[in-house]
Amino acid sequence: MSPRKVLPGVVSLYRERLVPLWERYHTPRTVNDALACLARYEGRARLVAGGTDLLIDMQHVEKGEHPLAALVDVTSVSEMTSISESHDWLHVGAAVTHTSIVNSSIVERYATCLVESCGVVGGLQVRNVATLGGNVAHALPAGDGTTSLVALGAEAEVAWHNGIREWLPVTQMFRGPGISALDSRQDVLVGFRFRSSRDGEASAFKRIMRPQGVALPILGCAVWVQLDESHQVLKDLRICISPVERVPVLAAAVEDSLRGQIISDALIRKVASAARDQLGPRASKYRSSAAYRSHMIETLLNQVLPLAIARARSGVARAEGVGLG
Ligand SMILES: Cc1cc2nc3c(=O)[nH]c(=O)nc-3n(C[C@H](O)[C@H](O)[C@H](O)COP(=O)(O)OP(=O)(O)OC[C@H]3O[C@@H](n4cnc5c(N)ncnc54)[C@H](O)[C@@H]3O)c2cc1C
């Protein structure tokens, strides 16, 4: 074999095996310690949780680029790894794994769609380490956990490097595909909160995925509904279908066609059919044409809306399809 053919292999082996991707590894116990640790490295360190997205990104480090000076691992920060309920709010730490969400009976009862979306992320090994915060911070518009958080009307808590700590609508965390409002070299996404479903409220999530697909779905759909006292009228609802735009968004036009309406199969069919033309999803090179996604919008809405409504009427919410990924 000519040296020209051997060399790229050696370079790649050297980069993969011998050159570290980072130099130091820190495991702070508090959000403030994590912020202080990031600040010390002045942009040369990066926050890590499960590492399932980050390590893949880091393996694509260009030749000659310096490794990170440090990784700051937030999975030992207790306020970021817990799920709790207070008054009407459910809090889920950003470093809570998809598996912990799937195993949480509180989340299943009060935010069923989140269990259904986290329950199909990757395979079991990925779900055991990958976190909800990583899903949001990675900022892909089709992230499964993200889609349900948007439908739940969730808020995200961010500890910014300038010392401000604030709650923002989760939709404000996205600037474009893969571009977060956060800079993971200096800011920390602490957690999420959303109102737990009450009587007459429920949620559901389903997605379309290639059988051999490993990362993101062709299309995901999460719905949260609130029925009136008679359980015949859709008093309020939120629908997130992703990816449609460059960032995850609510399907406001579809919601408007349903809000305040008397529930019927015919209404759902009509609105689901109209949604195909209203939403205009993006095409993706590897996953789907825009036309196929449009078609699947109707299919998903015809499944997910009736499921959420049935749960709201019965008051019984058992997550479906979890662990099939
Ligand atoms: C085989 C495989 C299958 C997958 N399948 C799916 C799938 O079906 N659906 C899906 O949605 N995703 C999927 N993913 C993507 C990934 O697993 C998820 O997005 C996961 O939730 C990322 O979480 P993490 O903790 O591993 O993030 P990490 O890789 O640790 O971090 C991701 C990014 O977010 C930043 N970050 C992480 N946590 C924080 C924080 N608290 N504050 C600030 N910044 C932070 C990191 O710096 C990094 O930039 C898959 C990945 C793999 C490898």
The ligand as an ORCA input file, in Angstrom:
! r2SCAN-3c Opt
* xyz 0 1
  C     -27.279      6.212     19.200
  C     -28.003      7.503     19.518
  C     -29.382      7.548     19.380
  C     -30.085      8.728     19.649
  N     -31.423      8.749     19.485
  C     -32.121      9.883     19.739
  C     -33.534      9.937     19.559
  O     -34.171      8.924     19.204
  N     -34.178     11.104     19.818
  C     -33.497     12.228     20.234
  O     -34.130     13.263     20.451
  N     -32.156     12.212     20.393
  C     -31.454     11.081     20.158
  N     -30.078     11.057     20.311
  C     -29.386     12.281     20.697
  C     -29.065     12.390     22.225
  O     -28.998     11.152     22.852
  C     -30.095     13.245     22.959
  O     -30.186     14.528     22.355
  C     -29.713     13.408     24.440
  O     -30.830     13.858     25.145
  C     -28.538     14.343     24.666
  O     -28.300     14.392     26.073
  P     -26.841     14.240     26.695
  O     -27.019     14.357     28.159
  O     -26.146     13.019     26.201
  O     -26.152     15.551     26.087
  P     -24.583     15.834     25.951
  O     -24.045     15.088     24.795
  O     -23.907     15.699     27.255
  O     -24.655     17.396     25.598
  C     -25.240     17.842     24.388
  C     -24.950     19.350     24.246
  O     -25.641     20.064     25.253
  C     -24.734     20.727     26.136
  N     -25.310     20.526     27.462
  C     -25.705     19.363     28.019
  N     -26.296     19.576     29.198
  C     -26.279     20.920     29.396
  C     -26.745     21.758     30.449
  N     -27.380     21.266     31.535
  N     -26.555     23.106     30.347
  C     -25.919     23.621     29.255
  N     -25.471     22.873     28.226
  C     -25.641     21.540     28.288
  C     -23.370     20.087     25.902
  O     -22.291     20.986     26.117
  C     -23.481     19.723     24.421
  O     -23.249     20.861     23.643
  C     -29.365      9.893     20.068
  C     -27.970      9.827     20.228
  C     -27.293      8.652     19.966
  C     -25.811      8.622     20.145
*
